Amino acid sequence: MQGLMMDVPLLISGLIQHAARYHGDTEIVTRTIEGPIHRYTWADAYGRVQQLANALKDLGVQPGDRLATLAWNTHRHLELYYGISGMGAVLHTINPRLFPDQIRYIVNHADDQWIFVDLSFVPLLEKVAGDFANVKGYVVLTDDAHMPATTLPNARSYESLIAGQPAAFDWPQFDEKTASSLCYTSGTTGNPKGVLYTHRSTVIHSYCVCAPDALGICSRDVILPVVPMFHVNAWGCAYSTAMAGAKLVLPGAKLDGASLLELFETEQVNCTLGVPTVWLGLLAHMESTGSKFSSLKRLVVGGSAAPLSMIVTLEEKYGVDVIHAWGMTEMSPIGTTGVLKGKMLTLPKDDRYKLKMKQGRVVYGVELKIVDDAGTRLPHDGVAQGELLVRGPWITSGYYEDEAATKAAFDSEGWFRTGDICTIDADGFVQITDRAKDIIKSGGEWISSIDLENAAVGHPGVAEAAVIGVHHPKWQERPLLIIKPRTAGGVDKAEMMTFLEERVAKWWLPDDIVFVDELPHTATGKLLKSKLREEFGRHQLPGA
């Protein structure tokens, strides 16, 4: 027997409708790319979102069309989140940190029809636009007064696009499982892979983000997401703040310590989110200036592990509660958050910090299991280590138009393989102990050791190459390239760096290169990276 409940679809348009109706006077503040601070309200934003939807309809955008963005965290980018998805098209956020070949690939793989681009990234697009198959035109996220001269074909300013459009739109009602947005992984091996979110998954994930045992976002909060809106939808902040009716502060392109602190103080931010690299820079600025926080109470850190010293400094010197969170692009991304249970608040300080150093405990809506090499489940006792697999209503069921990657990513029961090795304790706290594929995490971004090795081996003077992650005080990890040359003196550091600059993203470039006579191998001929870590794990990187 079925229940008698209304079948009302969970749609992204409903989030901003709610914010405009019941939190219409709550502010959205942006440090614009042009420079000045822009402020308006959720009600103002909703009017412009409807203008955008009408403009997209006039452009001939159809339901299911992919529309790409290369943009920072700004009010115009926020409007694109709602206008594109709300009308039934698919928002495709592109990470501008990808190198040009990857951007070419994902624009064509996604079959993007239009690209919306911030002023900062116009030169990047100009270099690759000629290789896009079906892009019809470009919209620069500015007004006519700041519109740059550009070689991008069929380009116009955002403000001219929406000018004169009605600030009313009849939002379509459709199946909540309709695609809403598309994010590509940065690609640890091979090409990036597309994760296609639904309206349903996005709204349910937003409920999770607002839950007190997750990130606890509510209408009394002032939220500043440093995590980019091109990085897993700013960890859901663009949606959860609308659901809660929170004040939203968007930092634009200025993510240095001084600029962030200025916004924290002038806007009285009480919650912020970002990767450890950003917080290390902020703390360095505060230490040098003797600054204090007047309003900040919660700081969410993810992307890579937060150093214990950073957590201790934030909590004991500045009075900020640090919440470690973990997730993936494939998970929308929240999987665990480090909110302590009541029984843990009275633990000795060192024991509390041990818990905060972990990746957090599982939230409702995500199921976790760890398995051994044979696929046998292991106990959640905090001791057994195994491969971490996940499932839930906001976790991907497959990669977009990539059957081979999809087949490899799931076990026989349909659980997604995260590629991480971890322990899980009885309270649901996860501690990741290793990376299954030797991924290097640098400032919250992934660097593929395999792809970097393959690029290095492309040099005629290189016989063999290995890449390992080495500790860095700012970026957590940076790549160390270890080379066996074909002949003594066949290649030097400067030559190799020049060679790699043309083949990988700038931030993938190794911080140092070491030359050796031989590289260690396993019995099956694979590089023995555990041996390399033993030998070079404490290698001092230049400038570190």
Secondary structure, 3 states (H helix, E strand, C coil): CCCCCCCCCCCHHHHHHHHHHHCCCCEEEEECCCCCEEEEEHHHHHHHHHHHHHHHHHCCCCCCCEEEEECCECHHHHHHHHHHHHCCCEEEECCCCCCHHHHHHHHHHHCCCEEEECHHHHHHHHHHHHHCCCCCEEEECCCHHHCCCCCCCCEEEHHHHHCCCCCCCCCCCCCCCCEEEEEECCCCCCCCCEEEEEHHHHHHHHHHHHCCCCCCCCCCCEEEECCCCCCHHHHCHHHHHHHHCCEEEECECCCCHHHHHHHHHHHCCCEEEECHHHHHHHHHHHHHHCCCCCCCCEEEECCCCCCHHHHHHHHHHCCCEEEEEEECHHHCCEEEECCCCHHHCCCCHHHHHHHHHCCCEECCCCEEEEECCCCCECCCCCCCCEEEEEECCCCCCCCCCCHHHHHHHECCCCCEEEEEEEEECCCCEEEEEEECCCCEEECCEEECHHHHHHHHHCCCCEEEEEEEEEEECCCEEEEEEEEEECCCCCCCHHHHHHHHHCCCCHHHCCCEEEECCCCCECCCCCECHHHHHHHHCCCCCCCC
